[in-house]
Amino acid sequence: MTKVALVHSVSPQIYDEIAMHSPDGVTTINIDLTKDLTSQTHLLNDVEFIMLCGNVIPDEIIEIPQDVRLIQLLSAGWDFLNIPLVKELNIPVANNGGANSWAVSDHTLMLILSIYHRLVEVDKATRAGKWGYPLDGANVFELAGKKAGLLGLGNIGKQVARRLLAFEAQVQYYDLLRLASADEDALSINYVDLETLFSTSDIISIHVPLVDSTYHLVDKNLMKLMKPSSILINTSRGSIVDEKYLTEVLAKKRIAGAGLDVFEQEPIDKNNPLLLMENVIVTPHSAGNNWDAWSRRAKFGYSNIENMVNGGNPRSVVTL
């Protein structure tokens, strides 16, 4: 019997939704990080696979099992892992294969539309009896005809592109791995270089993983290229953007606004000046977290494990 340690800090309802997809011949071991870990470590001795639901994994969970064949993430990113330890133990890591790309792309569009329609400000004003404030007919916008620039075109970026096109936006992208021209035509998107992406886009939306080469990729030089009317959306990782400089840019209204689901420090410091800015919408790193995505994540993760049990190779293995 193959054993999978499902390492998590989710509610029993979500745990059950994930574990119910465990295939025949696979036993799922419940490792609940909200409880005392020392009372659970004995369960890890003969585990072959670790399935991680969340962004915390104590080192001992990786070290105790003798023959871990795969760490299967239910997330898209992997920057929270102890990468030197994982590499030392020679354990491959797979992400969720885009299973939460629907959720993140929906959230991305929500942030864009909320900024364009000043949703948070209007909601607060309407509740306070300020009918019509702060709308003046010149400060609300639509997506049709806007040029959206996607930094990264993986699973999530492609889903965002499809949604933007449905709103009749123009979509361009930059990625180190450019699509074949036939695939670009099929998606109705255009490839541009990084500087052109930032200088010509009305919307910049970030969809690259956080690795050494993308740390502060969106820096002072790139933000200086952005148009005063442009907005920046980040549903990837906070440290891809130089947050200190972004704060300065937003405070001085050098760009029109930002929709941020991720930050350099999480949870965000209550004194972070971004929290006081009316041209910023913030959410708590929740873009990929919805009910509909759990089943899709679990199905992908368990199918990946089952494929390895049957002699196949894992899919969506990431480069550490």
C-alpha positions as CSV (number, residue, x, y, z in Angstrom):
1,M,0.0,0.0,0.0
2,T,1.4,3.4,-1.1
3,K,1.3,6.0,1.6
4,V,0.9,9.8,1.0
5,A,1.3,12.3,3.8
6,L,-1.2,15.1,3.2
7,V,0.5,18.0,5.0
8,H,-1.9,20.8,5.6
9,S,-3.5,23.4,7.9
10,V,-6.9,23.5,6.3
11,S,-10.4,22.9,7.7
12,P,-11.7,19.3,8.1
13,Q,-14.2,20.1,5.2
14,I,-11.3,21.0,2.8
15,Y,-9.2,18.1,4.0
16,D,-12.0,15.6,3.3
17,E,-12.6,17.2,-0.1
18,I,-8.9,16.6,-1.0
19,A,-8.5,13.2,0.6
20,M,-11.6,11.8,-1.0
21,H,-9.7,11.7,-4.4
22,S,-7.1,9.3,-3.0
23,P,-7.0,6.4,-5.6
24,D,-7.3,2.7,-4.9
25,G,-4.0,1.4,-3.5
26,V,-3.1,4.7,-1.9
27,T,-3.5,5.6,1.7
28,T,-3.6,9.2,2.8
29,I,-2.0,10.1,6.1
30,N,-3.4,13.2,7.8
31,I,-0.5,15.5,9.0
32,D,-2.3,18.5,10.5
33,L,0.1,21.5,11.0
34,T,-2.5,23.2,13.3
35,K,-1.8,20.4,15.9
36,D,1.3,19.3,17.7
37,L,3.7,17.9,15.2
38,T,5.7,15.7,17.5
39,S,2.6,13.5,18.1
40,Q,2.3,12.9,14.3
41,T,5.9,12.3,13.2
42,H,5.7,8.6,13.7
43,L,3.2,8.5,10.9
44,L,5.8,9.6,8.4
45,N,8.3,6.7,8.7
46,D,7.2,4.8,5.6
47,V,5.6,7.6,3.6
48,E,6.6,7.6,-0.1
49,F,4.9,10.8,-1.2
50,I,4.3,14.2,0.5
51,M,1.3,16.2,-0.7
52,L,1.5,19.8,0.6
53,C,-1.5,21.9,1.0
54,G,-0.3,25.3,2.1
55,N,2.9,27.2,2.2
56,V,4.6,25.9,5.3
57,I,6.4,22.6,5.7
58,P,8.7,21.9,8.7
59,D,12.0,20.3,7.7
60,E,11.4,17.2,9.8
61,I,8.5,16.2,7.5
62,I,10.9,16.0,4.6
63,E,13.7,14.5,6.6
64,I,12.0,11.7,8.6
65,P,10.7,9.5,5.7
66,Q,13.5,7.5,4.2
67,D,12.4,7.2,0.6
68,V,10.3,10.2,-0.5
69,R,9.7,9.9,-4.2
70,L,8.0,13.2,-4.8
71,I,6.8,16.4,-3.0
72,Q,3.5,17.1,-4.7
73,L,2.4,20.7,-4.2
74,L,-1.3,21.7,-4.4
75,S,0.0,25.3,-5.1
76,A,1.5,26.8,-8.2
77,G,4.5,28.3,-6.4
78,W,7.3,26.6,-4.5
79,D,9.4,29.5,-3.2
80,F,8.4,28.7,0.4
81,L,10.2,25.3,0.4
82,N,13.6,24.8,2.0
83,I,15.1,24.4,-1.4
84,P,18.7,23.6,-0.3
85,L,17.3,20.7,1.8
86,V,15.1,19.4,-0.9
87,K,17.9,19.5,-3.4
88,E,20.3,17.8,-0.9
89,L,17.8,14.9,-0.4
90,N,17.3,14.8,-4.2
91,I,13.5,14.9,-4.0
92,P,11.7,16.1,-7.1
93,V,8.9,18.7,-6.6
94,A,5.8,19.1,-8.8
95,N,3.3,21.9,-8.6
96,N,-0.4,21.7,-9.3
97,G,-0.2,21.8,-13.1
98,G,-2.4,24.9,-13.4
99,A,-5.2,23.4,-11.3
100,N,-5.8,26.8,-9.6
101,S,-5.4,28.9,-12.7
102,W,-9.1,29.4,-13.1
103,A,-9.3,30.8,-9.5
104,V,-6.2,33.1,-9.9
105,S,-7.3,34.4,-13.3
106,D,-10.8,35.2,-12.0
107,H,-9.2,37.1,-9.1
108,T,-6.9,39.0,-11.5
109,L,-9.9,40.2,-13.5
110,M,-11.7,41.1,-10.4
111,L,-8.8,43.3,-9.3
112,I,-8.6,45.0,-12.7
113,L,-12.3,45.7,-12.9
114,S,-12.5,46.8,-9.3
115,I,-9.8,49.4,-9.9
116,Y,-11.3,50.6,-13.2
117,H,-14.7,51.0,-11.5
118,R,-13.4,52.3,-8.2
119,L,-15.5,49.6,-6.6
120,V,-14.1,49.8,-3.0
121,E,-14.4,53.5,-2.8
122,V,-17.9,53.6,-4.3
123,D,-19.1,50.8,-2.0
124,K,-17.8,52.7,1.1
125,A,-19.3,56.0,-0.1
126,T,-22.7,54.5,-0.9
127,R,-22.9,52.9,2.5
128,A,-22.0,56.3,4.1
129,G,-24.7,58.1,2.2
130,K,-22.5,59.8,-0.3
131,W,-24.5,59.0,-3.4
132,G,-22.4,58.9,-6.6
133,Y,-19.1,59.7,-4.9
134,P,-16.3,59.6,-6.1
135,L,-17.6,59.1,-9.6
136,D,-17.4,62.1,-11.9
137,G,-17.8,60.6,-15.3
138,A,-14.1,60.9,-16.1
139,N,-12.5,58.5,-13.5
140,V,-14.1,55.1,-14.4
141,F,-13.0,53.0,-17.3
142,E,-13.8,49.9,-19.3
143,L,-11.6,47.1,-20.5
144,A,-12.6,47.1,-24.1
145,G,-9.7,48.5,-26.2
146,K,-7.2,48.6,-23.4
147,K,-3.8,47.1,-23.9
148,A,-3.1,44.4,-21.3
149,G,0.5,43.3,-20.8
150,L,1.1,39.9,-19.2
151,L,4.4,39.3,-17.5
152,G,4.6,35.5,-17.8
153,L,2.4,33.2,-19.9
154,G,2.1,29.9,-18.1
155,N,-1.1,28.2,-17.1
156,I,-2.4,31.3,-15.2
157,G,-1.2,33.8,-17.8
158,K,-3.1,32.0,-20.5
159,Q,-6.3,31.9,-18.5
160,V,-6.0,35.6,-17.8
161,A,-5.5,36.2,-21.5
162,R,-8.7,34.4,-22.5
163,R,-10.7,36.4,-19.9
164,L,-9.2,39.7,-21.1
165,L,-10.0,38.9,-24.7
166,A,-13.6,38.2,-23.8
167,F,-13.7,41.9,-22.6
168,E,-12.3,43.0,-26.0
169,A,-9.0,44.0,-24.6
170,Q,-5.8,43.7,-26.6
171,V,-3.3,41.3,-25.0
172,Q,0.5,41.3,-25.3
173,Y,3.0,39.3,-23.2
174,Y,6.6,38.8,-22.3
175,D,8.0,35.4,-21.2
176,L,11.4,33.9,-21.4
177,L,9.8,31.0,-23.2
178,R,8.0,32.5,-26.2
179,L,5.1,30.5,-27.7
180,A,5.2,29.3,-31.3
181,S,3.6,31.8,-33.6
182,A,0.7,29.5,-34.3
183,D,-0.1,29.3,-30.6
184,E,0.1,33.1,-30.3
185,D,-2.3,33.4,-33.2
186,A,-4.7,30.8,-31.6
187,L,-4.7,32.9,-28.4
188,S,-4.9,36.2,-30.3
189,I,-2.0,37.6,-28.4
190,N,1.3,39.3,-29.3
191,Y,4.8,38.9,-28.0
192,V,6.8,42.0,-27.1
193,D,10.1,42.6,-25.2
194,L,10.1,43.4,-21.5
195,E,10.6,47.2,-21.9
196,T,7.8,47.5,-24.6
197,L,5.5,45.5,-22.3
198,F,5.9,48.1,-19.5
199,S,6.0,51.2,-21.7
200,T,2.9,50.5,-23.9
201,S,0.5,48.5,-21.6
202,D,-2.5,50.0,-19.9
203,I,-2.5,47.1,-17.5
204,I,0.5,45.1,-16.3
205,S,-0.4,41.7,-14.7
206,I,2.3,39.6,-13.2
207,H,2.3,35.8,-13.7
208,V,5.9,34.5,-13.2
209,P,7.2,32.4,-10.3
210,L,9.5,33.8,-7.7
211,V,13.0,32.5,-8.4
212,D,16.4,34.1,-8.1
213,S,16.1,35.7,-11.5
214,T,12.6,37.2,-10.9
215,Y,13.4,38.7,-7.5
216,H,12.6,42.5,-7.9
217,L,12.3,41.9,-11.6
218,V,9.7,44.7,-11.6
219,D,12.1,47.3,-10.4
220,K,12.6,51.1,-10.6
221,N,13.7,51.0,-14.2
222,L,10.6,49.1,-15.4
223,M,8.1,51.0,-13.3
224,K,9.5,54.3,-14.7
225,L,8.4,53.1,-18.2
226,M,4.8,52.7,-17.2
227,K,2.2,55.2,-18.4
228,P,0.6,57.5,-15.8
229,S,-2.8,56.0,-16.7
230,S,-1.6,52.4,-16.2
231,I,-2.3,50.0,-13.4
232,L,-0.3,47.1,-12.0
233,I,-1.7,43.8,-10.8
234,N,0.2,41.2,-8.8
235,T,-1.3,37.8,-8.0
236,S,2.0,35.9,-8.1
237,R,4.5,36.7,-5.4
238,G,5.2,40.0,-3.6
239,S,9.0,40.0,-4.0
240,I,8.8,40.0,-7.8
241,V,8.0,43.7,-7.4
242,D,10.3,46.2,-5.6
243,E,7.5,47.1,-3.1
244,K,9.3,50.1,-1.7
245,Y,9.6,51.8,-5.0
246,L,6.0,50.7,-6.0
247,T,4.8,52.5,-2.9
248,E,6.6,55.7,-3.9
249,V,5.2,55.5,-7.5
250,L,1.6,55.0,-6.2
251,A,1.9,57.8,-3.6
252,K,3.1,60.2,-6.2
253,K,0.4,59.1,-8.7
254,R,3.0,58.2,-11.3
255,I,0.7,55.3,-12.2
256,A,-3.0,55.1,-11.7
257,G,-3.3,52.2,-9.3
258,A,-2.5,48.7,-8.2
259,G,-4.3,45.5,-7.3
260,L,-2.2,43.4,-5.0
261,D,-2.9,40.0,-3.6
262,V,0.7,39.4,-2.6
263,F,3.3,41.4,-0.6
264,E,7.0,41.2,0.3
265,Q,6.0,40.6,3.9
266,E,3.0,38.3,4.6
267,P,0.9,38.8,6.6
268,I,1.2,42.4,5.5
269,D,2.4,44.8,8.2
270,K,-0.5,46.8,9.5
271,N,1.6,50.0,9.1
272,N,2.4,49.3,5.4
273,P,1.5,52.6,3.6
274,L,-0.1,50.6,0.7
275,L,-3.0,50.0,3.1
276,L,-3.9,53.7,3.3
277,M,-3.9,54.4,-0.5
278,E,-7.2,54.8,-2.2
279,N,-5.7,53.8,-5.6
280,V,-4.7,50.4,-4.2
281,I,-6.9,47.3,-3.7
282,V,-5.4,44.7,-1.5
283,T,-6.4,41.0,-0.8
284,P,-4.6,38.5,1.6
285,H,-2.8,36.2,-0.9
286,S,-6.2,34.5,-1.5
287,A,-6.4,34.5,-5.3
288,G,-6.0,30.7,-5.7
289,N,-8.0,29.8,-2.7
290,N,-11.6,28.9,-3.6
291,W,-13.8,25.9,-3.1
292,D,-14.1,24.9,-6.8
293,A,-10.3,24.6,-7.1
294,W,-9.7,22.1,-4.3
295,S,-11.1,19.1,-6.2
296,R,-9.2,20.0,-9.3
297,R,-5.9,20.4,-7.3
298,A,-6.5,17.1,-5.6
299,K,-7.3,15.2,-8.8
300,F,-4.1,16.4,-10.4
301,G,-1.9,15.7,-7.4
302,Y,-3.2,12.2,-6.8
303,S,-3.1,11.3,-10.6
304,N,0.5,12.5,-10.6
305,I,1.3,10.2,-7.7
306,E,-0.6,7.3,-9.2
307,N,1.3,7.7,-12.4
308,M,4.6,7.3,-10.6
309,V,3.3,4.3,-8.6
310,N,2.5,2.7,-12.0
311,G,6.1,3.4,-13.3
312,G,5.5,6.7,-15.0
313,N,7.2,10.1,-14.6
314,P,5.7,13.0,-12.7
315,R,4.2,15.9,-14.5
316,S,4.7,19.6,-13.7
317,V,8.1,19.1,-12.1
318,V,9.6,22.4,-11.2
319,T,13.2,23.5,-11.5
320,L,14.6,24.3,-8.1
